[in-house]
């Protein structure tokens, strides 16, 4: 969501975007209300006042949704894990909701959506070459004048 917000608020400084199995603002829509509530409660409960960074997903979703539209033609790649993993909140599997949120993000970005990653959520650790290749793909498209 950070990359998407930056692209929306700093379009002149954004040449392309790559997301690596990151949370999308659509997760709030694709999880059941019980799952979303349990997930945000779990994140808040993890903040023990120790000065550690803890995401505020509801605020982040509101901020992204209130921001200007994404720039048109922005070269983008969305990498999505293909080994099921689960947030383990609110009953039932969250895997289908995660995939649906990733698909909606890729559609919004008009991104090349890579779902054959042979990886769990840690794509950057498990398959770093995929991340490198995605970044190179976006850079090459920018240099070739594709997009905006």
Backbone as a printed PyTorch tensor [residue, N CA C, xyz], in Angstrom:
tensor([[[  0.8180,  -1.1830,   0.0000],
         [  0.0000,   0.0000,   0.0000],
         [  0.8650,   1.2510,   0.0000]],

        [[  2.0480,   1.1630,   0.5690],
         [  2.9480,   2.3120,   0.5980],
         [  3.3540,   2.7070,  -0.8140]],

        [[  3.7010,   1.7290,  -1.6350],
         [  4.1050,   2.0230,  -3.0110],
         [  2.9490,   2.6280,  -3.8000]],

        [[  1.7640,   2.1010,  -3.6140],
         [  0.5900,   2.6240,  -4.3060],
         [  0.2990,   4.0570,  -3.8630]],

        [[  0.3900,   4.3200,  -2.5810],
         [  0.1470,   5.6710,  -2.0760],
         [  1.1910,   6.6430,  -2.6270]],

        [[  2.4440,   6.2160,  -2.6470],
         [  3.4950,   7.0860,  -3.1880],
         [  3.2090,   7.3990,  -4.6590]],

        [[  2.8550,   6.3900,  -5.4410],
         [  2.5630,   6.6050,  -6.8600],
         [  1.3890,   7.5560,  -7.0430]],

        [[  0.4140,   7.4900,  -6.1670],
         [ -0.7660,   8.3530,  -6.2560],
         [ -0.4550,   9.7920,  -5.8680]],

        [[  0.4040,   9.9570,  -4.8640],
         [  0.6580,  11.3020,  -4.3400],
         [  1.9100,  11.9470,  -4.9170]],

        [[  2.7750,  11.1680,  -5.5260],
         [  4.0100,  11.6880,  -6.1210],
         [  4.1630,  11.1520,  -7.5490]],

        [[  3.1810,  11.3730,  -8.4090],
         [  3.2550,  10.7850,  -9.7500],
         [  4.4680,  11.2460, -10.5570]],

        [[  4.9250,  12.4590, -10.3470],
         [  6.0860,  12.9560, -11.0890],
         [  7.3690,  12.2440, -10.6690]],

        [[  7.3640,  11.6430,  -9.4870],
         [  8.5460,  10.9520,  -8.9820],
         [  8.4170,   9.4400,  -9.0950]],

        [[  7.3760,   8.9680,  -9.7830],
         [  7.1100,   7.5420,  -9.8950],
         [  7.1850,   7.1220, -11.3510]],

        [[  8.1390,   6.2660, -11.6650],
         [  8.2990,   5.7900, -13.0460],
         [  7.6230,   4.4430, -13.2550]],

        [[  7.4870,   3.6540, -12.1970],
         [  6.8840,   2.3390, -12.2850],
         [  6.6850,   1.7980, -10.8820]],

        [[  6.0550,   0.6420, -10.7970],
         [  5.7630,   0.0770,  -9.4890],
         [  5.8590,  -1.4520,  -9.5430]],

        [[  6.4420,  -2.0360,  -8.5010],
         [  6.5020,  -3.4850,  -8.3210],
         [  6.0220,  -3.7670,  -6.9070]],

        [[  5.0520,  -4.6720,  -6.7820],
         [  4.6320,  -5.0940,  -5.4470],
         [  4.9760,  -6.5700,  -5.2840]],

        [[  5.3590,  -6.9380,  -4.0690],
         [  5.8210,  -8.2940,  -3.7950],
         [  4.9370,  -8.8970,  -2.6970]],

        [[  3.8010,  -9.4560,  -3.1200],
         [  2.8470, -10.1020,  -2.2270],
         [  2.4860,  -9.2110,  -1.0520]],

        [[  2.3460,  -7.9230,  -1.3360],
         [  2.0340,  -6.9640,  -0.2850],
         [  0.5450,  -6.8410,  -0.0340]],

        [[  0.2100,  -6.3720,   1.1470],
         [ -1.1930,  -6.1290,   1.4720],
         [ -1.7420,  -5.0770,   0.5120]],

        [[ -2.9550,  -5.2900,   0.0890],
         [ -3.5930,  -4.3380,  -0.8070],
         [ -4.8110,  -3.7520,  -0.1050]],

        [[ -5.2390,  -2.5690,  -0.5130],
         [ -6.4240,  -1.9970,   0.1170],
         [ -7.6710,  -2.8510,  -0.1100]],

        [[ -7.6200,  -3.7470,  -1.0710],
         [ -8.7740,  -4.5980,  -1.3580],
         [ -8.9230,  -5.7300,  -0.3610]],

        [[ -7.9280,  -5.9490,   0.4760],
         [ -8.0200,  -7.0220,   1.4620],
         [ -9.1880,  -6.7860,   2.4130]],

        [[ -9.4590,  -5.5400,   2.7260],
         [-10.6040,  -5.2430,   3.5910],
         [-11.9080,  -5.7120,   2.9320]],

        [[-11.9780,  -5.6310,   1.6060],
         [-13.1830,  -6.0370,   0.8770],
         [-13.2670,  -7.5440,   0.6820]],

        [[-12.1310,  -8.2000,   0.5500],
         [-12.1420,  -9.6220,   0.2130],
         [-12.1640, -10.5380,   1.4410]],

        [[-11.6420, -10.0740,   2.5670],
         [-11.7850, -10.8290,   3.8110],
         [-13.2160, -10.6750,   4.3180]],

        [[-13.6860, -11.6260,   5.0900],
         [-14.9870, -11.4430,   5.7370],
         [-14.8250, -10.3410,   6.7900]],

        [[-15.9180,  -9.6920,   7.1870],
         [-15.7940,  -8.6780,   8.2480],
         [-15.1460,  -9.2340,   9.5180]],

        [[-15.4640, -10.4810,   9.8710],
         [-14.8620, -11.0830,  11.0700],
         [-13.3620, -11.2690,  10.8950]],

        [[-12.9400, -11.6960,   9.7030],
         [-11.5080, -11.8750,   9.4470],
         [-10.7780, -10.5400,   9.4790]],

        [[-11.3380,  -9.5220,   8.8280],
         [-10.6990,  -8.2020,   8.8060],
         [-10.5600,  -7.6680,  10.2330]],

        [[-11.6130,  -7.7580,  11.0020],
         [-11.5840,  -7.2730,  12.3810],
         [-10.5630,  -8.0380,  13.2150]],

        [[-10.5530,  -9.3540,  13.0740],
         [ -9.6000, -10.1650,  13.8450],
         [ -8.1670,  -9.8660,  13.4350]],

        [[ -7.9380,  -9.6440,  12.1390],
         [ -6.5890,  -9.3420,  11.6780],
         [ -6.1110,  -8.0060,  12.2130]],

        [[ -6.9420,  -6.9660,  12.1030],
         [ -6.5160,  -5.6570,  12.5900],
         [ -6.3690,  -5.6730,  14.1100]],

        [[ -7.2160,  -6.4390,  14.8140],
         [ -7.0640,  -6.5800,  16.2680],
         [ -5.7320,  -7.2420,  16.6060]],

        [[ -5.3580,  -8.2810,  15.8470],
         [ -4.0950,  -8.9780,  16.1020],
         [ -2.9030,  -8.0340,  15.8960]],

        [[ -2.9590,  -7.2290,  14.8590],
         [ -1.8650,  -6.2780,  14.5940],
         [ -1.7680,  -5.2780,  15.7490]],

        [[ -2.9100,  -4.7220,  16.1550],
         [ -2.9060,  -3.7570,  17.2680],
         [ -2.4030,  -4.3980,  18.5560]],

        [[ -2.7700,  -5.6470,  18.8100],
         [ -2.3500,  -6.3400,  20.0320],
         [ -0.8430,  -6.5740,  20.0540]],

        [[ -0.2310,  -6.6310,  18.8870],
         [  1.2120,  -6.8360,  18.8070],
         [  2.0170,  -5.6000,  19.1670]],

        [[  1.3620,  -4.4340,  19.2100],
         [  2.0420,  -3.1880,  19.5660],
         [  2.0990,  -3.0920,  21.0850]],

        [[  3.2600,  -3.3800,  21.6150],
         [  3.4330,  -3.3740,  23.0750],
         [  4.0930,  -2.0920,  23.5630]],

        [[  4.0830,  -1.0470,  22.7390],
         [  4.6790,   0.2110,  23.1490],
         [  6.1860,   0.1760,  23.2060]],

        [[  6.7980,  -0.7500,  22.4750],
         [  8.2560,  -0.8910,  22.5030],
         [  8.9340,  -0.0820,  21.4000]],

        [[  8.1720,   0.7470,  20.7220],
         [  8.7500,   1.5660,  19.6590],
         [  8.9360,   0.8260,  18.3530]],

        [[  8.3950,  -0.3880,  18.2500],
         [  8.5050,  -1.1490,  17.0160],
         [  7.4510,  -0.6710,  16.0260]],

        [[  7.7860,  -0.7610,  14.7700],
         [  6.8410,  -0.3550,  13.7400],
         [  5.6940,  -1.3560,  13.6750]],

        [[  4.4790,  -0.8510,  13.6620],
         [  3.2910,  -1.7000,  13.5330],
         [  2.3470,  -1.0250,  12.5480]],

        [[  1.9210,  -1.7380,  11.5260],
         [  1.0390,  -1.1200,  10.5430],
         [ -0.3490,  -0.8370,  11.1100]],

        [[ -0.9380,   0.2240,  10.6150],
         [ -2.3230,   0.5500,  10.9360],
         [ -3.0980,   0.3670,   9.6340]],

        [[ -3.5310,  -0.8700,   9.3760],
         [ -4.1530,  -1.1880,   8.1020],
         [ -5.4320,  -0.4080,   7.8400]],

        [[ -6.3310,  -0.2650,   8.8070],
         [ -7.5370,   0.5140,   8.4990],
         [ -7.2060,   1.9560,   8.0710]],

        [[ -6.2690,   2.5940,   8.7580],
         [ -5.8840,   3.9660,   8.3830],
         [ -5.2010,   3.9820,   7.0170]],

        [[ -4.3770,   2.9750,   6.7410],
         [ -3.6910,   2.9040,   5.4500],
         [ -4.6890,   2.7380,   4.3080]],

        [[ -5.6760,   1.8860,   4.5010],
         [ -6.7000,   1.6840,   3.4740],
         [ -7.4460,   2.9870,   3.2260]],

        [[ -7.8360,   3.6670,   4.2970],
         [ -8.5440,   4.9550,   4.1380],
         [ -7.6850,   5.9580,   3.3800]],

        [[ -6.3950,   6.0140,   3.7030],
         [ -5.5020,   6.9710,   3.0640],
         [ -5.3320,   6.6720,   1.5730]],

        [[ -5.1600,   5.4060,   1.2280],
         [ -5.0190,   5.0320,  -0.1830],
         [ -6.3010,   5.3540,  -0.9390]],

        [[ -7.4350,   5.0260,  -0.3580],
         [ -8.7110,   5.2640,  -1.0380],
         [ -9.0250,   6.7490,  -1.1960]],

        [[ -8.4980,   7.5870,  -0.3020],
         [ -8.7340,   9.0330,  -0.3770],
         [ -7.7450,   9.7320,  -1.3000]],

        [[ -6.6850,   9.0550,  -1.6750],
         [ -5.6320,   9.6590,  -2.5090],
         [ -6.1120,   9.7830,  -3.9590]],

        [[ -5.4230,  10.6100,  -4.7400],
         [ -5.7680,  10.7150,  -6.1690],
         [ -5.6270,   9.3620,  -6.8680]],

        [[ -6.2120,   9.2760,  -8.0300],
         [ -6.1160,   8.0490,  -8.8270],
         [ -4.6700,   7.7870,  -9.2080]],

        [[ -4.3780,   6.5270,  -9.4750],
         [ -3.0430,   6.1610,  -9.9560],
         [ -2.7850,   6.7970, -11.3150]],

        [[ -1.5330,   7.1530, -11.5840],
         [ -1.2100,   7.6860, -12.9080],
         [ -1.5330,   6.6500, -13.9900]],

        [[ -2.0190,   7.0990, -15.1050],
         [ -2.3240,   6.1900, -16.2170],
         [ -1.0410,   5.6970, -16.8710]],

        [[ -1.0710,   4.4300, -17.2700],
         [  0.0450,   3.8740, -18.0290],
         [  1.3000,   3.6080, -17.2360]],

        [[  1.1890,   3.5460, -15.9340],
         [  2.3540,   3.3070, -15.0840],
         [  2.7970,   1.8530, -15.2400]],

        [[  4.0120,   1.5960, -15.7360],
         [  4.4630,   0.2050, -15.8310],
         [  4.4580,  -0.4410, -14.4440]],

        [[  3.8720,  -1.6370, -14.3530],
         [  3.7170,  -2.2600, -13.0410],
         [  3.7700,  -3.7710, -13.1450]],

        [[  4.2720,  -4.3880, -12.0660],
         [  4.2680,  -5.8400, -11.9020],
         [  3.7910,  -6.1250, -10.4830]],

        [[  2.8950,  -7.0850, -10.3640],
         [  2.4370,  -7.5720,  -9.0650],
         [  2.8580,  -9.0340,  -8.9550]],

        [[  3.6830,  -9.3220,  -7.9580],
         [  4.0930, -10.7010,  -7.6690],
         [  3.2090, -11.2370,  -6.5490]],

        [[  2.6400, -12.4230,  -6.7640],
         [  1.7570, -13.0320,  -5.7710],
         [  2.2220, -14.4490,  -5.4850]],

        [[  2.3070, -14.7740,  -4.2050],
         [  2.7090, -16.1220,  -3.8170],
         [  1.7420, -17.1530,  -4.3820]],

        [[  2.2580, -18.3640,  -4.6110],
         [  1.3810, -19.4400,  -5.0780],
         [  1.3810, -20.6410,  -4.1300]],

        [[  2.1430, -20.5630,  -3.0560],
         [  2.0630, -21.5850,  -2.0110],
         [  1.1150, -21.0350,  -0.9510]],

        [[ -0.0310, -21.6680,  -0.7640],
         [ -1.0150, -21.1320,   0.1850],
         [ -0.4330, -20.8790,   1.5730]],

        [[ -0.7810, -19.7500,   2.1150],
         [ -0.4480, -19.3900,   3.4830],
         [ -1.6810, -18.7020,   4.0450]],

        [[ -1.7220, -18.4850,   5.3090],
         [ -2.9530, -18.0150,   5.9160],
         [ -2.6670, -17.0130,   7.0220]],

        [[ -3.5300, -16.0110,   7.1380],
         [ -3.4250, -15.0540,   8.2310],
         [ -3.9290, -15.6530,   9.5420]],

        [[ -4.6590, -16.7650,   9.4440],
         [ -5.1650, -17.5080,  10.6090],
         [ -5.9600, -16.6140,  11.5620]],

        [[ -6.9440, -15.9260,  11.0030],
         [ -7.8060, -15.0590,  11.8090],
         [ -9.2550, -15.2130,  11.3770]],

        [[-10.1660, -15.0500,  12.3090],
         [-11.5790, -14.9350,  12.0090],
         [-12.2710, -16.1780,  11.4820]],

        [[-11.6630, -17.3190,  11.5710],
         [-12.2990, -18.5440,  11.0990],
         [-12.2410, -18.6660,   9.5920]],

        [[-11.9960, -19.8420,   9.1110],
         [-11.9050, -20.0830,   7.6800],
         [-10.5920, -19.5880,   7.1090]],

        [[-10.2550, -20.0920,   5.9560],
         [ -9.0030, -19.7350,   5.3110],
         [ -9.0590, -18.3080,   4.7670]],

        [[ -7.9760, -17.5840,   4.9360],
         [ -7.8680, -16.2370,   4.3550],
         [ -7.1670, -16.2680,   2.9990]],

        [[ -6.6610, -17.4300,   2.6010],
         [ -5.9300, -17.5540,   1.3360],
         [ -6.7520, -17.0810,   0.1330]],

        [[ -8.0040, -17.5220,  -0.0370],
         [ -8.7720, -17.0420,  -1.1890],
         [ -8.9450, -15.5190,  -1.2000]],

        [[ -9.1210, -14.9330,  -0.0290],
         [ -9.2710, -13.4790,   0.0590],
         [ -7.9720, -12.7760,  -0.3350]],

        [[ -6.8370, -13.3390,   0.0990],
         [ -5.5440, -12.7500,  -0.2630],
         [ -5.3720, -12.7550,  -1.7840]],

        [[ -5.6710, -13.9080,  -2.4110],
         [ -5.5400, -14.0070,  -3.8690],
         [ -6.4650, -13.0290,  -4.5740]],

        [[ -7.7010, -12.9160,  -4.1120],
         [ -8.6570, -11.9980,  -4.7310],
         [ -8.1870, -10.5500,  -4.6030]],

        [[ -7.6270, -10.2000,  -3.4530],
         [ -7.1220,  -8.8340,  -3.2520],
         [ -5.9360,  -8.5570,  -4.1720]],

        [[ -5.0650,  -9.5530,  -4.3500],
         [ -3.9250,  -9.3950,  -5.2580],
         [ -4.4010,  -9.2240,  -6.7020]],

        [[ -5.4190,  -9.9930,  -7.0880],
         [ -5.9590,  -9.8800,  -8.4480],
         [ -6.5610,  -8.4980,  -8.6800]],

        [[ -7.2770,  -7.9920,  -7.7000],
         [ -7.8660,  -6.6570,  -7.8430],
         [ -6.7910,  -5.5820,  -7.9060]],

        [[ -5.7320,  -5.7420,  -7.1120],
         [ -4.6280,  -4.7830,  -7.1640],
         [ -3.9750,  -4.7980,  -8.5390]],

        [[ -3.6980,  -5.9780,  -9.0560],
         [ -3.0810,  -6.0880, -10.3860],
         [ -3.9750,  -5.4590, -11.4450]],

        [[ -5.2740,  -5.6670, -11.3490],
         [ -6.1950,  -5.0800, -12.3210],
         [ -6.1900,  -3.5600, -12.2160]],

        [[ -6.1950,  -3.0330, -10.9930],
         [ -6.1760,  -1.5800, -10.7980],
         [ -4.9070,  -0.9610, -11.3870]],

        [[ -3.7850,  -1.6470, -11.2060],
         [ -2.5020,  -1.1360, -11.7050],
         [ -2.2990,  -1.4140, -13.1940]],

        [[ -3.1930,  -2.2070, -13.8030],
         [ -2.9870,  -2.6810, -15.1790],
         [ -1.6160,  -3.3390, -15.2610]],

        [[ -1.3380,  -4.1400, -14.2470],
         [ -0.0120,  -4.7230, -14.0540],
         [  0.1070,  -6.0890, -14.7020]],

        [[  1.3320,  -6.4170, -15.0180],
         [  1.6670,  -7.8080, -15.3200],
         [  1.5840,  -8.5320, -13.9750]],

        [[  0.7290,  -9.5400, -13.8890],
         [  0.5030, -10.2290, -12.6190],
         [  1.1800, -11.5900, -12.6740]],

        [[  2.2260, -11.7510, -11.8830],
         [  2.9850, -13.0000, -11.8510],
         [  2.5140, -13.8160, -10.6610]],

        [[  1.8760, -14.9530, -10.9700],
         [  1.3480, -15.8170,  -9.9130],
         [  2.0550, -17.1590,  -9.8570]],

        [[  2.9300, -17.4160, -10.8020],
         [  3.7190, -18.6490, -10.8100],
         [  5.0690, -18.3300, -10.1700]],

        [[  5.0650, -18.2950,  -8.8360],
         [  6.2490, -17.8450,  -8.1030],
         [  6.9780, -18.9710,  -7.3660]],

        [[  6.3680, -20.1370,  -7.2650],
         [  6.9340, -21.2430,  -6.4910],
         [  7.4220, -20.7260,  -5.1360]],

        [[  6.5160, -20.0190,  -4.4460],
         [  6.9060, -19.3340,  -3.2280],
         [  5.7180, -19.1310,  -2.3040]],

        [[  6.0230, -19.0290,  -1.0330],
         [  5.0600, -18.5660,  -0.0500],
         [  5.1070, -17.0480,  -0.0060]],

        [[  4.6800, -16.4780,   1.1160],
         [  4.5980, -15.0260,   1.2590],
         [  5.9660, -14.3410,   1.1590]],

        [[  7.0260, -15.0440,   1.4730],
         [  8.3710, -14.4580,   1.4620],
         [  9.0410, -14.5470,   0.1020]],

        [[  8.4100, -14.0660,  -0.9380],
         [  8.9350, -14.1870,  -2.2970],
         [ 10.3460, -13.6180,  -2.4050]],

        [[ 10.5870, -12.4860,  -1.7930],
         [ 11.9060, -11.8400,  -1.9090],
         [ 13.0170, -12.7080,  -1.3310]],

        [[ 12.6990, -13.5260,  -0.3510],
         [ 13.6860, -14.4210,   0.2630],
         [ 13.7360, -15.7530,  -0.4770]],

        [[ 12.5590, -16.2710,  -0.8310],
         [ 12.4720, -17.5930,  -1.4460],
         [ 12.8280, -17.5850,  -2.9320]],

        [[ 12.4870, -16.5180,  -3.6220],
         [ 12.7140, -16.4240,  -5.0710],
         [ 13.2000, -15.0130,  -5.4310]],

        [[ 14.3560, -14.6030,  -4.9220],
         [ 14.8130, -13.2240,  -5.1540],
         [ 14.9680, -12.8770,  -6.6360]],

        [[ 15.2860, -13.8540,  -7.4650],
         [ 15.4500, -13.5860,  -8.8910],
         [ 14.1440, -13.0860,  -9.5070]],

        [[ 13.0060, -13.6020,  -9.0470],
         [ 11.7170, -13.1260,  -9.5530],
         [ 11.5260, -11.6400,  -9.2710]],

        [[ 11.9270, -11.2220,  -8.0880],
         [ 11.7980,  -9.8130,  -7.7270],
         [ 12.7290,  -8.9690,  -8.6010]],

        [[ 13.9630,  -9.4210,  -8.7320],
         [ 14.9260,  -8.7110,  -9.5810],
         [ 14.4210,  -8.6130, -11.0170]],

        [[ 13.9100,  -9.7180, -11.5430],
         [ 13.4000,  -9.7240, -12.9060],
         [ 12.2070,  -8.7850, -13.0680]],

        [[ 11.3440,  -8.7250, -12.0550],
         [ 10.1870,  -7.8310, -12.1150],
         [ 10.6320,  -6.3760, -12.1430]],

        [[ 11.5920,  -6.0380, -11.3090],
         [ 12.1110,  -4.6630, -11.2900],
         [ 12.7640,  -4.3350, -12.6330]],

        [[ 13.5640,  -5.2490, -13.1410],
         [ 14.2000,  -5.0260, -14.4490],
         [ 13.1620,  -4.8560, -15.5480]],

        [[ 12.1040,  -5.6520, -15.5070],
         [ 11.0360,  -5.5460, -16.4990],
         [ 10.4350,  -4.1440, -16.4840]],

        [[ 10.1300,  -3.6430, -15.3080],
         [  9.5400,  -2.3050, -15.1980],
         [ 10.5390,  -1.2470, -15.6650]],

        [[ 11.7880,  -1.3580, -15.2560],
         [ 12.8120,  -0.3930, -15.6810],
         [ 12.9590,  -0.4020, -17.1960]],

        [[ 12.9980,  -1.5780, -17.7930],
         [ 13.1320,  -1.6680, -19.2560],
         [ 11.9380,  -1.0310, -19.9670]],

        [[ 10.7330,  -1.2510, -19.4290],
         [  9.5520,  -0.6390, -20.0400],
         [  9.5840,   0.8780, -19.9110]],

        [[ 10.0560,   1.3630, -18.7760],
         [ 10.1730,   2.8110, -18.5930],
         [ 11.1850,   3.3830, -19.5810]],

        [[ 12.3360,   2.7480, -19.6820],
         [ 13.3760,   3.2220, -20.5980],
         [ 12.9570,   3.1560, -22.0550]],

        [[ 12.0810,   2.1950, -22.3830],
         [ 11.5960,   2.0500, -23.7550],
         [ 10.4460,   3.0120, -24.0480]],

        [[ 10.0620,   3.7730, -23.0210],
         [  8.9830,   4.7430, -23.2280],
         [  7.5970,   4.1400, -23.1760]],

        [[  7.5000,   2.9050, -22.6910],
         [  6.1900,   2.2870, -22.5500],
         [  5.5140,   2.8320, -21.2950]],

        [[  4.2380,   2.9520, -21.3490],
         [  3.5070,   3.5280, -20.2330],
         [  3.3500,   5.0130, -20.4330]],

        [[  2.8410,   5.6570, -19.4730],
         [  2.5500,   7.0820, -19.5200],
         [  3.1080,   7.6800, -20.7220]]])
